[in-house]
Amino acid sequence: MPQLSDAERADRLEELSAIMDLMRPAVQADGGDLVLVRADVEAGVVEVQLQGACSSCAISSATLSGGVERILRERLPWVTEVVGGLDESLSFEQSTALGTGGYVPGL
């Protein structure tokens, strides 16, 4: 596989950043945030993290796979994998206090 030029790498990062900026307000509206952790534009691997209220949201994994990953793969053909995680630096109580996410308490 041929290596990308610096200009191609920069273009891919710029496109990725623009799409992340389009998705973030929807996540922020529920008291969370979507952060780009790293992007290997050569291999097509993008790592993102859900923060804030998303840490306690029951649908956070669906947000990552059904939303973030789907959108990135559809709009950026070079993306081969999206790795996601949750910021667990907040306690459950702090996280739920931040937003109106879809947390469903366990029985």
VOGU-3710 file (C-alpha; in Angstrom, 3 decimals, decimal comma):
1> mpqlsdaera> 0,000/0,000/0,000  1,547/3,327/-1,034  2,119/5,893/1,663  0,048/9,040/1,704  1,640/12,384/1,018  1,634/15,007/3,755  -1,081/16,874/1,842  -3,272/13,751/1,654  -2,837/13,106/5,386  -3,715/16,723/6,146
11> drleelsaim> -6,793/16,539/3,896  -8,017/13,386/5,640  -7,525/14,913/9,094  -9,311/18,083/7,999  -12,274/16,095/6,636  -12,424/14,008/9,808  -12,332/17,100/12,037  -15,104/18,740/10,021  -17,376/15,704/10,369  -16,626/15,408/14,091
21> dlmrpavqad> -17,577/19,085/14,466  -20,896/18,359/12,728  -21,684/15,441/15,082  -20,619/17,032/18,370  -23,618/19,367/18,888  -26,048/16,431/18,910  -24,033/14,715/21,641  -23,508/17,983/23,526  -27,260/18,621/23,519  -27,591/15,667/25,898
31> ggdlvlvrad> -24,839/16,896/28,212  -22,061/14,827/26,677  -19,277/15,349/24,224  -17,547/13,515/21,412  -13,763/13,773/21,320  -11,292/12,567/18,725  -8,614/10,645/20,636  -6,439/9,672/17,664  -6,640/9,010/13,950  -4,363/6,798/11,890
41> veagvvevql> -5,302/8,110/8,462  -2,942/5,637/6,755  -4,564/2,548/8,326  -8,044/4,089/8,508  -8,430/3,652/12,266  -10,200/6,407/14,200  -10,496/6,413/17,988  -13,170/8,526/19,656  -14,404/8,938/23,211  -17,808/9,851/24,599
51> qgacsscais> -17,584/12,113/27,625  -19,816/13,787/30,188  -23,371/12,501/30,496  -22,603/9,897/27,819  -20,578/7,966/30,408  -23,778/6,867/32,152  -26,040/6,649/29,119  -27,513/3,242/28,354  -27,417/3,908/24,619  -23,811/5,116/24,422
61> satlsggver> -22,643/1,971/22,615  -25,449/2,445/20,069  -24,365/6,077/19,646  -20,839/4,911/18,885  -21,663/2,069/16,509  -24,956/3,165/14,980  -24,167/6,834/14,833  -20,528/7,851/14,941  -19,056/4,792/13,214  -21,769/4,651/10,554
71> ilrerlpwvt> -21,422/8,338/9,703  -17,629/8,259/9,561  -17,576/5,158/7,344  -20,244/6,569/5,004  -18,580/9,946/4,571  -14,923/8,928/4,694  -14,202/5,897/2,513  -10,720/5,547/3,974  -12,088/4,794/7,479  -11,805/1,055/8,122
81> evvggldesl> -12,405/0,938/11,869  -13,825/3,180/14,564  -12,736/2,420/18,111  -14,774/4,019/20,830  -14,790/4,285/24,549  -16,289/6,148/27,441  -14,575/8,685/29,656  -14,914/7,084/33,067  -13,233/9,882/35,015  -16,598/11,084/36,358
91> sfeqstalgt> -18,584/9,183/38,937  -21,957/7,819/37,866  -23,719/10,582/39,829  -21,604/13,337/38,269  -22,191/11,925/34,812  -25,973/11,658/35,148  -26,161/15,177/36,580  -24,698/16,572/33,346  -27,436/15,730/30,936  -30,640/14,186/29,807
101> ggyvpgl> -29,211/11,082/28,186  -31,021/7,793/27,919  -29,815/6,212/31,164  -31,976/3,321/32,227  -31,358/2,146/35,794  -30,641/-1,529/36,290  -33,207/-3,669/38,018
//
